[in-house]
Amino acid sequence: MQFEYPHIKTIIEPFRIKSLEPIFFTTPQERQQALAAAGYNPFRLHADQVLIDLLTDSGTGAMSARQWAGMISSDESYAGASSFYRFEAAVKDITGFKHVIPTHQGRAAEHILFTMLVDSSKTVLNNTHFDTTRANIEALRGQALDLVIPEGRQPQTLHPFKGNIDLGALRAAIERIGPANIPLVMITVTNNSGGGQPVSMANIRAASAIAHEYGLPFFIDACRFAENSWFIKTREDGYADKAPIDIAREMFSYADGCTMSAKKDGMANIGGFLAMNNDELAQRCRNLEILTEGFPTYGGMAGYDLEAIALGLYEALNPDYLRYRIRSIEYLGEKLTAAGIPIVRPTGGHALYIDARAMLPHIALEHYPAWSLNNALYLMGGIRGVEIGSVMFGLQPDGSEKPAAMDLVRLAFPRRVYTQSHVDYMVEICAAINQQREKVTGHRIVWQAPVLRHFTVQMQPLP
């Protein structure tokens, strides 16, 4: 049979489901009671009180049959386990870095790196620091300076690489602060706090050149390196015919090291690493790792975690998986835009970001519109997202309060977990809230921690 094969527009999930986890349905009254008991903080909800959990994509994905098989055959030796060497080989193959230091998750890698480099006289430059990155710097009395391009702070502005660092601002900051007071320059890919927006290869290359011109190390926060590689492939000239793994290798080639939460594009439930080329710095980092994480061939992870990551790093770079993953977010974005709901555009990688300031203009910034919208999502439909706004970033190191650049609700998709019917349900819930958005009220803080307050803060809705 000689068919003319059509171009199929529907992108299906590139996997079959072999194991099921039940989700629990709750009534509106039960959700009201649960949220009140949690201090109106979705972080404090019990997981079985949540219908669709989009709090984070960190460690919440489904692992593959190959990963589970690898875990069964893991080596749990305290030192020198064969599982570590398989993990190390995978990281070196993809990143090209000389030294690989395993950690139990990304913030541990940040803690080790910054403890070696940051003090009260130092400023770290980044496109946009995420919460734990900023907190680790500020805990050492350093400064975390965000230098994303102007379009990265404009939710409705269309730009293919809104995560780019502002190269002019980067150079100006280095000149103003002085290279001696800047321990490193970082770029976060994709830019999580800026709407999951990608960074172009040209921008990474140029930022690296500027850092090196001034003798500064250049590091990548690589949590979502595979998703960023896909955006480069599909949006940047000259990369359409390149494989994601080759794009990733080029990205890392411009850097002196990286931090990584393998709970994201490592496709694992726990783990991370710090990687670099500097021999002396690596030795100092390993010494601290022994004190805080464990022996350098396990770094706070079990052997089966190392095996899962060694396989997951490659699975995250699979083109069929990436096409499906990015299209899932894009599909939700198209539906919400059609329903008149303002989102960060264009849609990025791991998550969909709703612009709460635009959606809820009646809520004053000091009453946290994104936090309020996130709570409304839970009350209306049992959906748990996370606020990326003034609760997360508004508390300054000196204790003062300053509105964040944007107030967003992030709906982060766990990898290989939800299907299109779940996404269609999200659309219905978001549309229902939008139709009654004037009923959404603000919140005030009744208790907060001095660092990373959003994890444990207790709130009270305004009447």
Secondary structure in CASP SS format (residue, H / E / C, confidence):
PFRMAT SS
TARGET T0000
AUTHOR 0000-0000-0000
METHOD secondary structure of the structure
MODEL  1
M C 1.00
Q C 1.00
F C 1.00
E C 1.00
Y C 1.00
P C 1.00
H C 1.00
I C 1.00
K C 1.00
T C 1.00
I C 1.00
I C 1.00
E C 1.00
P C 1.00
F C 1.00
R C 1.00
I C 1.00
K C 1.00
S C 1.00
L C 1.00
E C 1.00
P C 1.00
I C 1.00
F C 1.00
F C 1.00
T C 1.00
T C 1.00
P H 1.00
Q H 1.00
E H 1.00
R H 1.00
Q H 1.00
Q H 1.00
A H 1.00
L H 1.00
A H 1.00
A H 1.00
A C 1.00
G C 1.00
Y C 1.00
N C 1.00
P H 1.00
F H 1.00
R H 1.00
L C 1.00
H C 1.00
A H 1.00
D H 1.00
Q H 1.00
V C 1.00
L C 1.00
I E 1.00
D E 1.00
L C 1.00
L C 1.00
T C 1.00
D C 1.00
S C 1.00
G C 1.00
T C 1.00
G C 1.00
A C 1.00
M C 1.00
S C 1.00
A H 1.00
R H 1.00
Q H 1.00
W H 1.00
A H 1.00
G H 1.00
M H 1.00
I H 1.00
S C 1.00
S C 1.00
D C 1.00
E C 1.00
S C 1.00
Y C 1.00
A C 1.00
G C 1.00
A C 1.00
S H 1.00
S H 1.00
F H 1.00
Y H 1.00
R H 1.00
F H 1.00
E H 1.00
A H 1.00
A H 1.00
V H 1.00
K H 1.00
D H 1.00
I H 1.00
T H 1.00
G C 1.00
F C 1.00
K C 1.00
H E 1.00
V E 1.00
I E 1.00
P E 1.00
T E 1.00
H C 1.00
Q C 1.00
G H 1.00
R H 1.00
A H 1.00
A H 1.00
E H 1.00
H H 1.00
I H 1.00
L H 1.00
F H 1.00
T H 1.00
M H 1.00
L H 1.00
V C 1.00
D C 1.00
S C 1.00
S C 1.00
K C 1.00
T E 1.00
V E 1.00
L E 1.00
N E 1.00
N C 1.00
T C 1.00
H C 1.00
F C 1.00
D H 1.00
T H 1.00
T H 1.00
R H 1.00
A H 1.00
N H 1.00
I H 1.00
E H 1.00
A H 1.00
L C 1.00
R C 1.00
G C 1.00
Q E 1.00
A E 1.00
L E 1.00
D E 1.00
L C 1.00
V E 1.00
I C 1.00
P H 1.00
E H 1.00
G H 1.00
R H 1.00
Q C 1.00
P C 1.00
Q C 1.00
T C 1.00
L C 1.00
H C 1.00
P C 1.00
F C 1.00
K C 1.00
G C 1.00
N C 1.00
I E 1.00
D C 1.00
L H 1.00
G H 1.00
A H 1.00
L H 1.00
R H 1.00
A H 1.00
A H 1.00
I H 1.00
E H 1.00
R H 1.00
I H 1.00
G C 1.00
P H 1.00
A H 1.00
N H 1.00
I C 1.00
P C 1.00
L C 1.00
V E 1.00
M E 1.00
I E 1.00
T E 1.00
V C 1.00
T C 1.00
N E 1.00
N C 1.00
S C 1.00
G C 1.00
G C 1.00
G C 1.00
Q E 1.00
P C 1.00
V C 1.00
S C 1.00
M H 1.00
A H 1.00
N H 1.00
I H 1.00
R H 1.00
A H 1.00
A H 1.00
S H 1.00
A H 1.00
I H 1.00
A H 1.00
H H 1.00
E H 1.00
Y C 1.00
G C 1.00
L C 1.00
P C 1.00
F E 1.00
F E 1.00
I E 1.00
D E 1.00
A C 1.00
C C 1.00
R C 1.00
F H 1.00
A H 1.00
E H 1.00
N H 1.00
S H 1.00
W H 1.00
F H 1.00
I H 1.00
K H 1.00
T H 1.00
R H 1.00
E C 1.00
D C 1.00
G C 1.00
Y C 1.00
A C 1.00
D C 1.00
K C 1.00
A C 1.00
P H 1.00
I H 1.00
D H 1.00
I H 1.00
A H 1.00
R H 1.00
E H 1.00
M H 1.00
F H 1.00
S H 1.00
Y C 1.00
A C 1.00
D C 1.00
G E 1.00
C E 1.00
T E 1.00
M E 1.00
S E 1.00
A C 1.00
K C 1.00
K C 1.00
D C 1.00
G C 1.00
M C 1.00
A C 1.00
N C 1.00
I C 1.00
G C 1.00
G E 1.00
F E 1.00
L E 1.00
A E 1.00
M E 1.00
N C 1.00
N C 1.00
D H 1.00
E H 1.00
L H 1.00
A H 1.00
Q H 1.00
R H 1.00
C H 1.00
R H 1.00
N H 1.00
L H 1.00
E H 1.00
I H 1.00
L H 1.00
T H 1.00
E C 1.00
G C 1.00
F C 1.00
P C 1.00
T C 1.00
Y C 1.00
G C 1.00
G C 1.00
M C 1.00
A C 1.00
G H 1.00
Y H 1.00
D H 1.00
L H 1.00
E H 1.00
A H 1.00
I H 1.00
A H 1.00
L H 1.00
G H 1.00
L H 1.00
Y H 1.00
E H 1.00
A C 1.00
L C 1.00
N C 1.00
P H 1.00
D H 1.00
Y H 1.00
L H 1.00
R H 1.00
Y H 1.00
R H 1.00
I H 1.00
R H 1.00
S H 1.00
I H 1.00
E H 1.00
Y H 1.00
L H 1.00
G H 1.00
E H 1.00
K H 1.00
L H 1.00
T H 1.00
A H 1.00
A C 1.00
G C 1.00
I C 1.00
P C 1.00
I E 1.00
V C 1.00
R C 1.00
P C 1.00
T C 1.00
G C 1.00
G C 1.00
H C 1.00
A E 1.00
L E 1.00
Y E 1.00
I E 1.00
D E 1.00
A H 1.00
R H 1.00
A H 1.00
M H 1.00
L C 1.00
P C 1.00
H C 1.00
I C 1.00
A C 1.00
L H 1.00
E H 1.00
H H 1.00
Y C 1.00
P H 1.00
A H 1.00
W H 1.00
S H 1.00
L H 1.00
N H 1.00
N H 1.00
A H 1.00
L H 1.00
Y H 1.00
L H 1.00
M H 1.00
G H 1.00
G C 1.00
I E 1.00
R E 1.00
G C 1.00
V E 1.00
E E 1.00
I E 1.00
G C 1.00
S H 1.00
V H 1.00
M H 1.00
F H 1.00
G C 1.00
L E 1.00
Q C 1.00
P C 1.00
D C 1.00
G C 1.00
S C 1.00
E E 1.00
K C 1.00
P C 1.00
A C 1.00
A C 1.00
M C 1.00
D C 1.00
L E 1.00
V E 1.00
R E 1.00
L E 1.00
A E 1.00
F C 1.00
P C 1.00
R C 1.00
R C 1.00
V C 1.00
Y C 1.00
T C 1.00
Q H 1.00
S H 1.00
H H 1.00
V H 1.00
D H 1.00
Y H 1.00
M H 1.00
V H 1.00
E H 1.00
I H 1.00
C H 1.00
A H 1.00
A H 1.00
I H 1.00
N H 1.00
Q H 1.00
Q C 1.00
R H 1.00
E H 1.00
K H 1.00
V C 1.00
T C 1.00
G C 1.00
H E 1.00
R E 1.00
I E 1.00
V E 1.00
W E 1.00
Q C 1.00
A C 1.00
P C 1.00
V C 1.00
L C 1.00
R H 1.00
H H 1.00
F H 1.00
T C 1.00
V C 1.00
Q E 1.00
M E 1.00
Q E 1.00
P E 1.00
L C 1.00
P C 1.00
END
